[in-house]
Amino acid sequence: MMSAVNETKFQSAVFLLTGILGHENVHLWISIPFCIMYFISIVGNSVILFIIKRDPSLHEPMYILLSMLALTDIGISIGTIPTTLGVFLFNAREINLHACFAQLFFIHTFTFIESSVLFFMACDRFVAIRYPLRYTSILTLPRIAKMGLVSVLRGVAVVFPFPLLLKRYQYCQDNVLSHSYCLHQEVMKLACSDIRVSSFYGLFVTVSTVVLDSLLILLSYVMILKTVLSIASQAECLRALNTCVSHLCAVLLFYVPGIGLSLIQRFGNSSSPLLQILMGYIYLLVPPTMNPIVYSVKSKHLRVRIIKMFIK
């Protein structure tokens, strides 16, 4: 009997999404920059994918990894578009548990895949600078494909328990989320059950994916700097470092707001709610929007082909 009551509570429970708290009267105006960012993200990353697929001269490790990054950015954008625009344009705040769990599964999966891809891109830059003559023989297309497969499998494997653990809990409070989309850490805190297992697992996943990848990227750049500083010519040093600028921008755009948001959610109970909300939007909206712009500006080969495509 008790099991039936719990199941009924679970099935009938809904979450209430929130836009920007205290600014509900200007949500329609706020939706305009959001729509622009989503448009840039999807169109910009799609253009990069189209050009890389169409141009055989871009079928190199760096550009194939860039296409993987573009795919994950599109996935993150598509995962947040329905609820975010629903809240800001139509004030559609309700989301049932199953839809919320599905959304957080896809958001977290794509973010962990992006973390892996950024690490592999750091490895690509290290190999290109340290072993330029063996670059294509080390990073062959089959190895790049295996990297992509490992990224996807790791992302799915570590996130798959999230909805399973959350489904075991009861949600019998005012289930108001502070964002216009579902995240594991926020949904977990709304449960009126013992969430220690889910909390410890979430911390383990964060440390073993995002934190570990960021440390490995840092190590990669230490080795890159060590290699570059051993080059006699200053012009060659600058040329080598210039090839890393786009990737460094992508890394900073992804990890700084991501780690900041995770720290605020876990330890910043006294922090401003508005800060947490803004960090959440920066984390999921800015990287997919800025990555195609940064790479299009910094990569001469990509920029020339984009210009030619639009001129035609």
Buried (B, 14 or more C-beta within 10 A) or exposed (E): EEEEEBEEEBEEBBBEBBBBEEEBEEBEEBBEEBBEBBEBBBEBBBBBBBBBEEBEEBEBBBBBBBBBBBBBBBBBBBBBBBBBBBBBBEEBBEBEBEBBBBBBBBBBBBBBBBBBBBBBBBBBBBBBBBEEEEBEEBBEEEEBEEBBEEBBEBBEEBBEBBBEBBEBBBBBEEBEBBBBBBBBBBBBBBBEBEBEEBBEBBBEBBEEBBBEBBEBBEEBBEBBBEBBEEBEEEEEBEEBBEBBEBBBBBBEBBBBBBBBBBEBBBEBEEEEEEEBBBBBBBBBBBBBBBBBEBBBEBBEBBEEBBEEEEEE
